[in-house]
Amino acid sequence: MRPTWKCTAPPNSPILVGSPVIAAALVSVAAWLAPPTPAQAQAAGALQPHSVRTLAHLNRPEPPLQQEPAAAPRPQDVCFGKTSPGDAAISACSKLIQGERWRHSQGPAYGRRAEAHRAQGSVDAALADYDRAIKLEPKKASHYLGRGLVYLELRDADRAIRDFGQAIGLDPRNATAFKRRAQAHRLSGNPDRAVADYDAAIRINSKDADAHLQRGLIHRELQDSARALGDFSRVTELDGERMLGHYHRAAVLFEARRYDRAIRDLDRAINLSPDHAPSFNLRGQAYAAIGETRRAIQDLDQAVQLDGHFAEAFVNRGNIFQSTNKWERALADYGEAVRLKPQDAYSLYSRGLAMRALGREEEAQVDIAKAKEIEPGIGP
């Protein structure tokens, strides 16, 4: 059914039904609404396939745009990129070194290539590149610091100390250079100088937990328990998640016979690192000291389970068995300790005592004599 169109105009409207414009418009609308003639229908049918093809063409997905090939990374970006793999960095730095246009970058490129060589364990190549870098840039502290690290890895303490000293002279606020020189002083048997360098590093950065930890270890070696305890406590304040701060503080507390506090620190250390055998070994000793034999055995069992080559843990467990007159088990643990460390006088002497308690006097005398040969002051 055709829709009915109605055109109304307000009175006095300039648009009149008899207007030629309106008449033409109405004729056009009527022609548009009229059903197609047979000829028009046939023409439309002939065009329909073309229309369908046209729509199908329009609905076809556009082919993906071809991506432009990625530009090769610039050698300077690869050479100085901190995440560049070692071989890639070495290759890129070599291009910079060999290229005339990069002559201004040769010093840094030698230094960076030296770092990559050192990371790969190529110490000779690293030293050669650091030498060239220093020749080109003699006022750059990082080159001396890097070469000093190579010497430190080679355990050449004197040369390491010299290079770290050069780095400090060029950059007196370089805490890393002080810490590395402290390591070299410690390697050369100068703990007092090592402490002085750690003091300097801590003055530069008082929140350096590692510097406090390392200084505390030296204080402990020097039997300065108060200072060692202070440094280890500072480590736990700065970084409560650092297991070694709790472990080493516990060791100082154990030596001071403050067993309960030592156990609390060791609980924390074990919670942070459940596979740290020395923490179980030390807590076992602490439990033994306060008479908690069952817990002591459990901890020492765990220590030797985690580390089957832990001779000290076998000795400590043997001592507990000896104290409870379980001589066979004590002998087994002392025997394992001797197997792991044949020249340990204490293990030999303890095994000798266990053999004597079991009536094996001849074997006992052999172990005790050998122990006294290694350490003349051992035993009564």
C-alpha positions in Angstrom: 0.0 0.0 0.0 1.3 3.4 -1.0 2.1 5.8 1.8 -0.1 8.9 1.8 1.7 12.2 1.7 0.0 15.2 2.9 1.4 18.7 2.4 -0.1 21.4 4.5 0.8 25.1 4.7 -0.3 27.7 7.1 -2.6 30.4 6.0 -1.0 33.2 4.0 2.0 30.9 3.3 3.9 31.9 0.2 4.0 28.2 -0.7 0.9 27.4 -2.7 -0.3 24.1 -3.9 -0.6 25.4 -7.4 3.0 26.6 -7.3 5.1 25.1 -10.2 8.0 24.3 -7.8 5.7 22.3 -5.5 4.2 20.5 -8.4 7.6 19.4 -9.7 8.6 18.2 -6.3 5.5 16.2 -5.9 5.9 14.6 -9.3 9.5 13.5 -8.4 8.4 12.0 -5.0 5.6 10.1 -6.7 7.9 8.7 -9.3 10.3 7.5 -6.6 7.5 5.8 -4.7 5.9 4.2 -7.7 6.5 0.4 -8.3 9.2 -0.3 -10.9 8.0 -1.0 -14.5 8.9 -4.4 -16.0 11.7 -2.8 -18.0 13.1 -1.3 -14.8 12.9 -4.6 -13.0 14.7 -6.4 -15.8 17.4 -3.8 -15.8 17.7 -4.0 -12.1 18.0 -7.8 -12.3 20.7 -7.5 -14.9 22.6 -5.2 -12.6 22.1 -7.3 -9.4 25.0 -9.6 -9.9 27.3 -6.7 -10.5 25.9 -5.1 -7.3 26.6 -8.3 -5.3 30.1 -8.5 -6.7 30.6 -4.9 -5.8 29.5 -5.5 -2.2 31.6 -8.6 -1.9 34.6 -6.6 -3.1 33.8 -3.9 -0.6 33.6 -6.4 2.3 36.8 -8.2 1.3 39.5 -7.5 4.1 42.2 -5.2 3.2 45.6 -6.8 2.6 48.0 -6.1 5.4 50.3 -3.3 4.9 53.9 -4.4 4.2 56.1 -3.6 7.2 59.2 -1.6 6.5 62.3 -3.6 7.5 63.6 -2.6 10.9 66.6 -0.4 10.8 69.8 -2.1 12.1 70.8 -0.9 15.6 73.5 1.7 15.6 76.8 0.4 16.9 77.0 3.0 19.6 73.7 1.9 21.0 74.8 -1.7 21.1 78.2 -1.0 22.5 77.0 1.2 25.3 73.7 -0.6 25.9 73.7 -2.0 29.4 71.5 -5.0 28.3 73.6 -5.9 25.2 74.9 -9.5 25.2 78.7 -9.7 25.6 79.5 -10.8 22.1 77.2 -8.2 20.5 78.7 -5.5 22.7 82.3 -6.5 21.8 81.5 -6.6 18.1 79.8 -3.2 18.2 82.5 -1.6 20.3 85.1 -2.9 17.9 83.3 -1.2 15.0 83.5 2.1 16.9 87.1 1.6 17.7 88.0 0.9 14.1 85.9 3.5 12.5 87.3 6.9 11.7 84.0 8.7 12.3 83.9 7.4 15.8 87.4 8.4 16.9 86.0 10.6 19.7 84.3 7.5 21.1 87.3 5.2 21.2 88.2 5.8 24.8 84.7 4.9 26.1 84.4 2.1 23.6 87.7 0.5 24.8 86.4 0.8 28.4 83.0 -0.8 27.5 84.6 -3.6 25.5 86.9 -4.2 28.5 83.8 -4.6 30.7 82.3 -7.1 28.3 85.6 -9.1 28.1 85.8 -9.2 31.9 82.2 -10.4 32.2 83.1 -13.3 29.9 86.2 -14.1 31.9 88.7 -13.0 29.2 91.0 -11.2 31.6 93.9 -10.7 29.2 91.7 -9.0 26.6 90.1 -7.0 29.4 93.4 -5.8 30.7 94.6 -4.8 27.2 91.5 -2.8 26.6 91.6 -1.1 30.0 95.2 -0.1 29.3 94.2 1.5 25.9 91.2 3.2 27.5 93.4 4.7 30.3 96.0 5.9 27.7 93.2 7.7 25.8 91.3 8.9 28.9 93.8 9.1 31.8 91.5 11.2 33.9 88.5 8.8 33.8 88.1 7.0 37.2 85.9 4.2 35.9 88.7 2.8 33.7 91.0 2.5 36.8 88.2 1.0 38.8 87.5 -1.6 36.1 91.1 -2.6 35.7 91.4 -2.8 39.5 88.5 -5.3 39.5 90.3 -7.5 37.0 93.4 -7.5 39.2 91.3 -8.2 42.3 89.8 -11.2 40.5 93.4 -12.3 39.7 94.2 -11.9 43.4 96.9 -9.4 42.5 96.3 -7.2 45.5 99.1 -4.7 45.0 98.0 -3.7 41.5 94.4 -3.7 42.5 95.2 -1.3 45.4 97.1 1.0 43.1 94.3 1.2 40.5 91.6 1.7 43.1 93.8 4.5 44.6 94.0 6.2 41.2 90.2 6.0 40.9 89.7 7.5 44.4 92.2 10.3 43.5 90.1 11.2 40.5 86.8 10.7 42.2 87.0 11.0 46.0 83.3 10.4 46.5 83.4 7.0 44.8 82.3 4.7 47.5 82.6 1.6 45.3 86.3 2.3 44.8 86.8 2.5 48.6 85.0 -0.8 49.1 87.0 -2.5 46.4 90.2 -1.2 47.8 89.1 -2.5 51.2 88.7 -6.0 49.7 92.2 -5.7 48.2 93.7 -4.7 51.6 92.0 -7.6 53.2 93.4 -9.9 50.6 96.8 -8.6 51.2 96.5 -9.2 54.9 95.9 -5.6 56.1 92.6 -5.7 57.9 93.1 -2.3 59.6 93.5 -0.6 56.2 90.5 -2.4 55.0 88.4 -1.1 58.0 89.6 2.4 57.2 88.4 2.1 53.6 85.1 0.8 54.7 84.9 3.7 57.2 85.3 6.1 54.2 82.7 4.3 52.1 80.2 4.5 55.0 80.9 8.2 55.4 80.0 8.7 51.8 76.9 6.5 52.1 75.8 5.6 55.6 73.0 3.4 54.3 75.3 1.0 52.5 74.3 -2.3 54.1 77.0 -4.3 52.3 79.8 -2.0 53.6 78.5 -2.5 57.2 78.4 -6.2 56.6 81.9 -6.5 55.3 83.3 -4.2 58.0 81.5 -6.3 60.6 83.2 -9.4 59.3 86.6 -7.8 59.7 85.8 -6.6 63.2 84.8 -10.1 64.1 88.1 -11.5 62.6 89.9 -8.9 64.8 87.9 -10.2 67.8 86.2 -6.8 68.2 82.8 -8.2 69.1 81.2 -4.9 70.1 81.9 -3.2 66.8 81.0 -6.4 64.9 77.7 -6.6 66.7 77.1 -2.9 65.9 77.7 -3.4 62.2 75.6 -6.5 61.9 72.8 -4.8 63.8 73.0 -1.9 61.4 72.7 -4.3 58.5 69.5 -5.7 59.9 68.1 -2.1 60.3 69.0 -1.1 56.7 67.9 -4.4 55.1 65.8 -6.7 57.3 65.6 -9.2 54.4 69.4 -9.7 54.3 69.9 -13.1 55.8 73.6 -12.7 56.4 73.0 -9.8 58.7 71.0 -12.0 61.0 73.3 -15.0 60.7 76.5 -13.1 61.5 74.9 -11.2 64.4 73.7 -14.6 65.8 77.3 -15.9 65.5 78.6 -12.9 67.7 75.7 -13.4 70.2 76.5 -17.2 70.3 80.1 -16.5 71.1 78.9 -14.1 73.9 76.7 -17.0 75.2 73.6 -15.0 74.5 72.0 -18.1 73.2 68.3 -17.1 73.3 69.0 -14.0 71.2 71.2 -15.9 68.8 68.3 -18.4 68.3 65.9 -15.6 67.5 68.3 -14.2 64.8 68.8 -17.7 63.4 65.0 -18.3 63.3 64.9 -15.2 61.1 67.8 -16.2 59.0 66.3 -19.7 58.3 63.0 -18.1 57.5 64.7 -16.0 54.9 66.9 -18.8 53.5 65.6 -22.2 54.4 68.5 -23.9 52.5 71.3 -22.2 54.4 73.0 -25.1 56.2 75.3 -22.9 58.4 72.2 -21.4 60.1 70.9 -24.8 61.0 74.4 -25.8 62.2 74.7 -22.8 64.5 71.2 -23.0 65.8 71.8 -26.6 66.6 74.8 -25.6 68.7 72.8 -23.0 70.5 70.0 -25.5 71.3 72.7 -27.9 72.6 74.1 -25.1 74.8 70.8 -24.6 76.5 70.1 -28.3 76.9 67.5 -28.7 74.0 69.2 -31.8 72.8 66.3 -33.1 70.6 66.0 -29.7 68.7 69.8 -29.6 68.4 69.9 -33.0 66.7 67.1 -32.0 64.4 68.9 -28.9 63.3 72.2 -30.7 62.8 70.4 -33.4 60.8 69.0 -30.7 58.6 72.4 -29.1 58.2 74.1 -32.3 56.9 71.1 -33.1 54.7 71.4 -29.7 53.0 75.2 -30.0 52.7 76.7 -33.5 52.9 80.2 -32.0 52.8 79.7 -29.9 56.0 82.4 -31.4 58.2 81.7 -29.0 61.1 78.1 -30.1 61.3 79.1 -33.8 61.6 81.6 -32.9 64.4 78.9 -30.9 66.3 76.4 -33.7 66.0 79.1 -36.2 67.1 79.7 -34.0 70.2 76.1 -34.2 71.2 76.1 -38.0 70.8 79.3 -38.2 72.8 77.7 -36.1 75.6 74.8 -38.5 75.8 77.2 -41.6 75.7 76.0 -42.7 72.2 79.5 -43.6 71.2 78.7 -45.6 68.1 76.8 -42.7 66.5 79.5 -40.3 67.7 82.2 -42.4 66.1 80.2 -42.5 62.8 79.9 -38.7 62.7 83.6 -38.1 63.6 84.6 -40.6 61.0 82.6 -38.7 58.3 84.2 -35.5 59.4 87.7 -37.0 59.1 86.8 -38.4 55.7 85.8 -34.9 54.6 88.8 -33.1 56.2 91.6 -35.6 56.9 93.9 -33.0 58.3 91.5 -31.6 60.8 93.1 -32.2 64.2 89.9 -31.8 66.3 88.0 -34.4 64.2 90.9 -36.9 64.5 91.2 -36.3 68.2 87.5 -36.7 68.8 87.4 -39.9 66.8 90.2 -41.2 68.8 88.3 -40.5 72.0 85.2 -42.3 70.6 87.3 -45.3 69.7 88.9 -45.4 73.2 85.4 -45.3 74.7 84.4 -48.3 72.6 87.6 -50.3 73.6 89.5 -49.8 70.3 92.6 -48.5 72.0 95.2 -49.1 69.3 93.1 -47.3 66.7 92.4 -44.6 69.2 96.2 -44.0 69.8 96.8 -43.7 66.1 94.2 -40.9 65.7 95.2 -39.1 68.8 98.9 -39.2 67.9 98.1 -37.9 64.4 96.0 -35.1 65.8 98.8 -34.0 68.1 101.2 -34.0 65.3 99.0 -31.6 63.3 98.2 -29.5 66.3 100.6 -30.1 69.3 98.5 -28.3 71.8 95.3 -30.3 71.3 93.9 -32.4 74.2 95.1 -32.7 77.8 
